[in-house]
Amino acid sequence: MLKKVVFTSWLTVLLHCLLVTQLHGQPVTLSREFGANLGFSSFLGDLGGSNDIGRPFFWDIDPEITRPAIGFVFRQEIIPRTAFRFNAYASMLRANDALTQNEWRNWRNMSMRTPIVEASAMLELSLNRFTGMKKKRWTPYIYGGVGAFYFNPQAKYNNEWVDLQPLGTEGQGLPEYPDRKKYSRIAVCFPIGAGFRILTYNNWVMGFEMASRFTTTDYIDDVSTYYPNPDYYFLHYELEQAIMAAALSNPSVTPVPVDHPLWGTPETLKGDPTNNDSYIFGGMLTFTYHIEFKRKVNNIRCYFDEDNKR
């Protein structure tokens, strides 16, 4: 009996969809937006941060190293309250151990900068719509997705910025460390964020949002595992490059000598290899232009079409 009732209900819905499509032919009203994001970026990794080690999400931000961020955004509603979103961002991330009062990070004495260029695709869920019979002019929203980004950590040496990845500052690429491979400067990120948007009367949309990027790399700041033995650089590099690599691999205030009993133990870890780096695009003001368009309903979309509900 129950199966018969369920079957009858689904059959009724299907017939309703077909009748709406064939007799009424009313299209679904959807929206799209495109525009710009302006805000700031901040780095969450092994270097710098707050006075505590390893605080997650926004709690490890060092305000002194935040930098401007700019982006492009395109939003396409696919069904009511659900949109596909594409973003492209560019910024410069920084980190500096000298800016934290944490004793261990201060002793490590490292700093870096890296450009970040990101492209990401996401799904966005909104509480309200800017189109349809029940449209409103405001809505909170959340979003998440996946993207790819380019980074290139640098540090200052003799007052010049030097690319760190080619130097292998943790011994990457040296035959003495066969398990340490040079990392890629392209990685995957997973954006998760939320915001609030308002539709003005001239079809412009103004909003505010913040989002964190979790990543698949621990080398945005070029730091992850152990200090290398600086003597190995002189076996494989030209003299000038070896001196540079040795200096940038361990600029600690009082470096632990390689013949010390603690050398190569967890006590002399350069970073934390158990947690990947992340970064934030925060305080992002969004300025987009709102466009409405109509799409013919089909047997599936009619179920979601608010304009057909009376």
Backbone torsions as a table, in degrees:
resi	resn	phi	psi	omega
1	MET	NA	-44.6	-179.3
2	LEU	-62.8	-42.1	179.4
3	LYS	-61.5	-37.5	-179.2
4	LYS	-66.5	-39.4	179.0
5	VAL	-65.2	-44.6	179.5
6	VAL	-62.2	-45.2	179.9
7	PHE	-61.1	-43.4	-180.0
8	THR	-62.6	-38.9	-179.6
9	SER	-64.4	-47.0	-179.7
10	TRP	-65.3	-37.5	177.8
11	LEU	-63.8	-38.5	178.1
12	THR	-63.0	-43.6	178.7
13	VAL	-62.0	-44.8	-179.6
14	LEU	-61.8	-44.9	178.9
15	LEU	-64.0	-37.5	178.0
16	HIS	-62.0	-43.7	179.2
17	CYS	-61.0	-44.9	-179.2
18	LEU	-64.2	-41.6	-179.3
19	LEU	-67.1	-40.5	178.2
20	VAL	-62.4	-41.5	-178.4
21	THR	-67.2	-44.1	-172.5
22	GLN	-84.2	-38.7	-173.5
23	LEU	-90.3	-43.0	-176.5
24	HIS	-91.0	-42.5	178.5
25	GLY	61.8	28.4	-178.8
26	GLN	-80.1	129.7	-179.4
27	PRO	-79.9	161.5	173.8
28	VAL	-82.9	132.4	175.2
29	THR	-91.8	116.7	-179.5
30	LEU	-119.6	176.0	-178.4
31	SER	-137.4	158.6	171.1
32	ARG	-141.0	153.7	179.0
33	GLU	-138.7	149.7	172.2
34	PHE	-147.3	146.8	-177.8
35	GLY	173.9	-148.6	-171.7
36	ALA	-128.1	155.6	172.9
37	ASN	-118.3	137.4	175.7
38	LEU	-133.0	128.7	-179.0
39	GLY	-171.0	-142.9	-179.9
40	PHE	-134.6	160.7	175.5
41	SER	-120.5	153.9	176.1
42	SER	-149.3	148.2	-174.2
43	PHE	-101.1	140.4	174.7
44	LEU	-127.3	101.6	-177.4
45	GLY	-155.8	-148.9	-176.9
46	ASP	-77.2	-30.5	-175.8
47	LEU	-93.7	149.8	173.4
48	GLY	64.3	-142.1	178.7
49	GLY	90.4	-166.1	-178.4
50	SER	-78.1	-172.2	-177.1
51	ASN	-80.1	-4.9	175.3
52	ASP	-109.8	149.6	-178.5
53	ILE	-87.3	133.3	168.2
54	GLY	73.4	28.0	176.3
55	ARG	-77.5	132.5	-171.9
56	PRO	-82.1	169.1	170.5
57	PHE	54.5	-130.0	-173.8
58	PHE	-79.8	-8.8	-169.9
59	TRP	-77.3	-10.9	-178.8
60	ASP	-105.5	12.0	-177.9
61	ILE	-70.8	135.8	172.2
62	ASP	-104.6	108.7	-175.0
63	PRO	-56.9	-27.5	-175.8
64	GLU	-70.0	-17.6	-177.6
65	ILE	-109.0	8.8	175.0
66	THR	-68.0	145.4	-177.8
67	ARG	-134.9	156.7	179.4
68	PRO	-61.9	148.5	176.3
69	ALA	-134.0	144.0	178.9
70	ILE	-132.9	147.0	-177.5
71	GLY	-153.0	166.7	174.1
72	PHE	-116.6	139.6	-179.0
73	VAL	-131.7	138.1	172.8
74	PHE	-130.2	129.5	-177.6
75	ARG	-126.4	127.8	-178.9
76	GLN	-128.1	114.5	177.8
77	GLU	-69.8	129.9	-179.2
78	ILE	-105.7	-35.6	167.0
79	ILE	-142.4	161.5	-178.7
80	PRO	-51.0	129.9	178.0
81	ARG	74.4	0.7	179.1
82	THR	-128.7	126.4	-175.5
83	ALA	-131.5	150.0	167.1
84	PHE	-87.1	140.0	-176.7
85	ARG	-135.0	136.4	174.4
86	PHE	-121.2	133.8	177.8
87	ASN	-129.4	146.3	169.4
88	ALA	-130.2	129.2	-176.6
89	TYR	-128.5	155.9	172.9
90	ALA	-144.8	137.2	178.3
91	SER	-164.1	-178.8	175.8
92	MET	-126.1	119.9	177.7
93	LEU	-92.5	146.7	177.5
94	ARG	-136.6	157.1	174.3
95	ALA	-154.9	144.4	-176.5
96	ASN	-151.9	118.8	179.3
97	ASP	-64.8	-24.3	-177.7
98	ALA	-69.0	-16.7	-176.2
99	LEU	-90.2	-4.8	179.4
100	THR	-107.5	150.2	177.4
101	GLN	-90.8	1.9	176.8
102	ASN	-65.7	125.7	-171.4
103	GLU	-62.3	-44.0	-176.7
104	TRP	-67.8	-44.8	179.3
105	ARG	-65.3	-38.5	178.6
106	ASN	-62.3	-40.4	178.5
107	TRP	-65.5	-36.4	-178.8
108	ARG	-63.9	-36.9	167.7
109	ASN	63.6	41.2	180.0
110	MET	-108.4	156.9	175.8
111	SER	-151.9	159.4	180.0
112	MET	-162.1	165.3	167.3
113	ARG	-138.8	153.6	175.9
114	THR	-153.6	135.5	170.9
115	PRO	-70.6	148.3	174.9
116	ILE	-126.0	122.1	174.6
117	VAL	-125.0	117.6	-171.6
118	GLU	-127.1	144.1	169.4
119	ALA	-129.9	132.6	-175.3
120	SER	-144.7	152.2	177.1
121	ALA	-121.7	135.9	-172.8
122	MET	-143.7	163.3	168.3
123	LEU	-106.0	135.7	-177.8
124	GLU	-121.4	131.4	179.5
125	LEU	-113.1	124.8	-178.2
126	SER	-113.5	149.2	177.4
127	LEU	-74.0	-41.6	-178.9
128	ASN	-121.2	168.9	178.5
129	ARG	-116.0	153.9	175.1
130	PHE	-96.5	3.9	179.4
131	THR	-134.8	173.1	177.2
132	GLY	86.7	177.2	-176.2
133	MET	-69.1	-28.9	-177.8
134	LYS	-103.6	27.3	-175.2
135	LYS	-67.4	149.8	175.1
136	LYS	-127.3	170.5	-178.6
137	ARG	-105.1	16.4	176.4
138	TRP	-150.5	153.4	175.6
139	THR	-166.0	136.1	164.8
140	PRO	-82.3	159.4	-179.7
141	TYR	-155.2	160.0	174.2
142	ILE	-130.1	156.7	178.3
143	TYR	-153.0	160.0	177.1
144	GLY	-160.4	157.4	-178.3
145	GLY	-179.7	-151.0	-177.1
146	VAL	-143.1	149.8	179.8
147	GLY	-155.3	-179.0	176.4
148	ALA	-130.7	149.4	-179.7
149	PHE	-145.1	154.7	176.9
150	TYR	-108.5	139.0	176.2
151	PHE	-142.7	158.5	-178.5
152	ASN	-153.4	85.8	-175.9
153	PRO	-63.5	139.7	179.7
154	GLN	-134.6	153.5	174.1
155	ALA	-135.3	159.0	-179.5
156	LYS	-85.0	134.3	176.0
157	TYR	-140.0	119.4	-175.5
158	ASN	53.8	43.3	177.2
159	ASN	65.9	20.2	175.6
160	GLU	-128.1	144.2	178.4
161	TRP	-79.3	128.7	-175.8
162	VAL	-119.7	133.7	175.1
163	ASP	-67.0	130.1	-174.6
164	LEU	-90.7	-32.6	-175.2
165	GLN	-57.8	-43.8	-179.9
166	PRO	-64.3	-22.8	-177.5
167	LEU	-79.1	-22.0	-177.8
168	GLY	62.2	60.9	-171.9
169	THR	-71.7	-2.7	170.7
170	GLU	-117.5	20.7	178.5
171	GLY	86.3	10.4	179.7
172	GLN	-62.9	131.8	178.5
173	GLY	90.0	-9.6	177.9
174	LEU	-83.8	140.0	-178.5
175	PRO	-63.2	-22.6	178.8
176	GLU	-71.0	-16.4	178.6
177	TYR	-126.0	72.0	-175.8
178	PRO	-63.8	-19.0	-179.3
179	ASP	-88.8	-2.9	-178.2
180	ARG	-107.6	101.4	-179.3
181	LYS	-96.7	151.0	177.6
182	LYS	-67.7	134.4	-175.9
183	TYR	-80.1	155.5	175.8
184	SER	-80.2	145.1	177.0
185	ARG	-92.1	12.4	171.2
186	ILE	-121.9	128.4	-177.0
187	ALA	-140.4	171.8	-179.0
188	VAL	-100.5	142.8	176.0
189	CYS	-128.0	158.4	-179.9
190	PHE	-127.4	95.8	-178.2
191	PRO	-74.3	137.6	172.8
192	ILE	-136.6	124.5	-176.6
193	GLY	-155.8	179.8	179.6
194	ALA	-152.0	159.1	-179.2
195	GLY	-165.4	-172.0	-178.6
196	PHE	-144.9	132.4	-177.3
197	ARG	-126.9	148.8	176.6
198	ILE	-128.9	130.6	177.4
199	LEU	-92.7	121.5	178.1
200	THR	-83.1	175.0	-175.7
201	TYR	-81.4	-5.5	175.6
202	ASN	-109.5	25.1	174.1
203	ASN	72.4	10.9	171.2
204	TRP	-90.3	145.3	-179.7
205	VAL	-117.4	127.0	176.6
206	MET	-113.5	137.6	-177.4
207	GLY	-149.2	174.6	178.7
208	PHE	-141.5	133.6	-179.6
209	GLU	-151.0	161.0	174.7
210	MET	-139.2	146.4	-178.3
211	ALA	-152.1	146.9	175.2
212	SER	-109.0	145.7	177.8
213	ARG	-112.7	112.1	171.2
214	PHE	-87.8	139.5	-170.4
215	THR	-126.1	171.8	179.4
216	THR	-101.2	12.9	-178.9
217	THR	-129.6	149.7	174.7
218	ASP	-109.7	16.3	-173.1
219	TYR	-120.2	22.2	174.4
220	ILE	-59.4	-34.7	177.9
221	ASP	-100.2	8.7	178.9
222	ASP	69.0	15.6	-177.5
223	VAL	-127.8	131.8	177.0
224	SER	-150.8	-50.5	-169.8
225	THR	-118.2	-114.9	-171.5
226	TYR	-102.4	157.0	168.9
227	TYR	-67.9	143.3	175.4
228	PRO	-88.2	166.0	171.3
229	ASN	-76.7	114.9	-175.2
230	PRO	-64.5	-20.5	-179.6
231	ASP	-63.2	-28.5	-177.0
232	TYR	-67.3	-27.9	178.4
233	TYR	-61.4	-36.6	-176.5
234	PHE	-74.2	-13.9	177.0
235	LEU	-83.5	-21.9	-170.5
236	HIS	-127.7	-16.9	-177.7
237	TYR	-106.5	158.8	167.7
238	GLU	-62.1	154.6	-171.7
239	LEU	-55.9	-47.8	-177.2
240	GLU	-63.9	-41.1	179.0
241	GLN	-69.2	-36.0	179.4
242	ALA	-65.2	-42.0	178.2
243	ILE	-62.3	-43.1	179.0
244	MET	-63.9	-46.9	-178.6
245	ALA	-62.7	-41.4	179.9
246	ALA	-64.8	-41.3	-179.2
247	ALA	-67.7	-42.0	-176.4
248	LEU	-80.8	-20.1	179.5
249	SER	-75.7	-22.9	-177.8
250	ASN	-153.1	79.3	178.1
251	PRO	-90.0	22.4	-177.4
252	SER	-55.9	152.7	-178.7
253	VAL	-60.4	-44.2	175.2
254	THR	-133.8	85.8	-176.3
255	PRO	-57.5	141.5	174.7
256	VAL	-72.4	123.3	-179.7
257	PRO	-65.6	150.6	-175.0
258	VAL	-67.2	-18.6	178.5
259	ASP	-93.7	8.7	178.8
260	HIS	-75.4	143.9	-179.7
261	PRO	-57.7	-25.9	-178.8
262	LEU	-85.0	-5.5	-175.7
263	TRP	-61.1	131.3	177.9
264	GLY	80.1	6.8	178.1
265	THR	-99.4	169.7	179.1
266	PRO	-56.0	-26.3	179.4
267	GLU	-66.0	-20.1	179.5
268	THR	-112.0	26.6	173.5
269	LEU	-62.3	137.7	177.2
270	LYS	-79.6	-35.6	179.8
271	GLY	-144.6	-161.6	179.4
272	ASP	-117.4	100.4	-176.7
273	PRO	-75.1	-3.4	-178.2
274	THR	-85.3	-11.9	-179.4
275	ASN	-129.0	127.2	176.0
276	ASN	-74.9	158.1	178.1
277	ASP	-72.2	158.6	173.5
278	SER	-144.9	169.8	177.2
279	TYR	-149.5	164.7	-172.1
280	ILE	-126.3	138.1	164.1
281	PHE	-109.0	108.0	-173.1
282	GLY	-121.7	166.7	179.3
283	GLY	55.2	30.2	-173.8
284	MET	-77.4	115.1	172.2
285	LEU	-86.1	128.7	-179.3
286	THR	-109.2	136.4	177.0
287	PHE	-128.8	106.3	-176.8
288	THR	-129.5	158.5	177.3
289	TYR	-105.6	131.8	-173.5
290	HIS	-97.0	128.8	178.6
291	ILE	-127.6	133.7	174.9
292	GLU	-101.9	142.8	175.3
293	PHE	-145.1	162.4	-177.5
294	LYS	-115.1	141.6	178.4
295	ARG	-130.0	132.5	-178.5
296	LYS	-62.5	138.5	178.9
297	VAL	-72.2	153.2	168.4
298	ASN	-126.5	-170.4	-172.6
299	ASN	-64.2	-22.8	179.3
300	ILE	-92.2	-47.0	-173.5
301	ARG	-64.7	-27.4	-177.4
302	CYS	-62.3	-24.9	179.8
303	TYR	-67.9	-29.6	-176.9
304	PHE	-98.5	-6.0	-170.6
305	ASP	-77.3	107.3	-178.2
306	GLU	-68.3	-28.4	-177.2
307	ASP	-67.7	-20.0	-179.9
308	ASN	-88.9	-5.1	-179.4
309	LYS	-86.8	128.0	-178.1
310	ARG	-117.3	NA	NA
